[in-house]
């Protein structure tokens, strides 16, 4: 008798689980969409959940900052990015940056040279 009850319980438990799964599969997206459309949900998210997540993330970052920094491996990433560049691209970048500043240096040199030359001419009189 007890084994019959256990077997019956298992049959109904499996059937109940199957019915619940079917209902959830069919209705859960609509239920969630309705819940997410309510302003109260977003007020709770903004007022309670986000501050808690913010505090948790800051705590984790402060606690693991050395591991996070080591995991980023910025020097290695920079080196890899530079090594992956084509020499033509680097040459173009250097020429473009130096070209902008070189023009300013040439103009400054021209002006200073003109002033110095004018002072030398005046000094000879």
C-alpha positions as CSV (number, residue, x, y, z in Angstrom):
1,X,0.0,0.0,0.0
2,X,2.8,2.4,0.9
3,X,4.6,1.7,-2.4
4,X,1.4,2.4,-4.3
5,X,1.1,5.8,-2.6
6,X,4.7,6.6,-3.3
7,X,4.3,5.6,-6.9
8,X,1.0,7.7,-7.2
9,X,2.8,10.6,-5.5
10,X,5.6,10.4,-8.1
11,X,3.2,10.3,-11.0
12,X,1.2,13.3,-9.8
13,X,4.4,15.2,-8.9
14,X,5.8,14.7,-12.4
15,X,2.5,15.7,-13.9
16,X,2.2,18.8,-11.7
17,X,5.7,19.8,-12.6
18,X,5.0,19.3,-16.3
19,X,1.8,21.4,-16.0
20,X,3.6,24.2,-14.1
21,X,6.4,24.2,-16.6
22,X,3.9,24.6,-19.5
23,X,2.0,27.4,-17.8
24,X,5.2,29.3,-16.9
25,X,6.6,28.8,-20.4
26,X,3.5,30.1,-22.0
27,X,2.7,33.0,-19.6
28,X,5.9,34.1,-18.0
29,X,7.0,36.5,-20.9
30,X,3.6,38.3,-20.7
31,X,3.7,38.5,-16.9
32,X,7.2,39.9,-16.9
33,X,6.3,42.4,-19.6
34,X,3.3,43.6,-17.5
35,X,5.4,43.8,-14.4
36,X,8.2,45.8,-16.2
37,X,5.6,48.2,-17.5
38,X,4.7,49.3,-14.0
39,X,6.3,52.5,-12.6
40,X,6.4,51.0,-9.1
41,X,8.9,48.3,-10.3
42,X,11.3,50.9,-11.7
43,X,11.0,53.1,-8.6
44,X,12.0,50.1,-6.5
45,X,14.9,49.3,-8.9
46,X,16.1,52.9,-8.9
47,X,15.6,53.5,-5.2
48,X,16.7,50.2,-3.6
49,X,18.3,47.8,-6.1
50,X,20.7,50.2,-7.9
51,X,22.1,51.8,-4.8
52,X,22.7,48.3,-3.3
53,X,24.4,47.1,-6.5
54,X,26.4,50.3,-6.7
55,X,27.7,49.8,-3.1
56,X,28.4,46.2,-3.7
57,X,30.4,46.9,-6.9
58,X,32.4,49.7,-5.3
59,X,33.2,47.4,-2.4
60,X,34.3,44.6,-4.7
61,X,36.4,46.9,-6.8
62,X,38.2,48.4,-3.7
63,X,38.7,44.9,-2.2
64,X,40.1,43.5,-5.5
65,X,41.7,46.5,-7.0
66,X,45.2,45.0,-7.3
67,X,43.9,41.9,-8.9
68,X,41.7,43.9,-11.3
69,X,44.7,46.1,-12.3
70,X,46.9,43.1,-12.8
71,X,44.1,41.5,-14.9
72,X,43.9,44.5,-17.1
73,X,47.6,44.3,-18.1
74,X,47.7,47.7,-19.6
75,X,51.4,47.7,-20.4
76,X,51.0,44.4,-22.3
77,X,47.9,45.6,-24.1
78,X,49.6,48.9,-25.1
79,X,52.7,46.9,-26.3
80,X,50.5,44.5,-28.3
81,X,48.5,47.4,-29.8
82,X,51.7,49.1,-30.9
83,X,53.2,45.9,-32.3
84,X,50.0,45.1,-34.2
85,X,50.2,48.5,-36.0
86,X,51.6,48.7,-39.5
87,X,54.9,50.7,-39.7
88,X,53.2,52.9,-42.4
89,X,50.5,53.8,-39.9
90,X,53.0,54.8,-37.2
91,X,55.0,56.7,-39.7
92,X,51.9,58.6,-40.8
93,X,50.9,59.4,-37.2
94,X,54.4,60.7,-36.4
95,X,54.5,62.8,-39.5
96,X,51.0,64.2,-38.9
97,X,51.7,65.2,-35.2
98,X,55.2,66.5,-35.9
99,X,54.0,68.3,-39.0
100,X,51.5,70.3,-36.9
101,X,54.2,71.3,-34.4
102,X,57.0,71.6,-36.8
103,X,55.1,74.4,-38.7
104,X,54.7,76.3,-35.4
105,X,58.4,75.9,-34.6
106,X,59.4,77.1,-38.1
107,X,57.2,80.1,-37.7
108,X,58.6,80.9,-34.3
109,X,62.1,80.4,-35.5
110,X,61.5,82.7,-38.5
111,X,60.1,85.4,-36.2
112,X,62.9,85.1,-33.6
113,X,65.5,85.1,-36.4
114,X,64.0,88.2,-37.9
115,X,64.0,89.9,-34.5
116,X,67.5,88.9,-33.8
117,X,68.7,90.0,-37.2
118,X,66.9,93.3,-36.8
119,X,68.6,93.8,-33.4
120,X,72.0,93.0,-34.9
121,X,71.5,95.5,-37.7
122,X,70.5,98.2,-35.1
123,X,73.4,97.3,-32.9
124,X,75.9,97.9,-35.7
125,X,74.8,101.6,-36.1
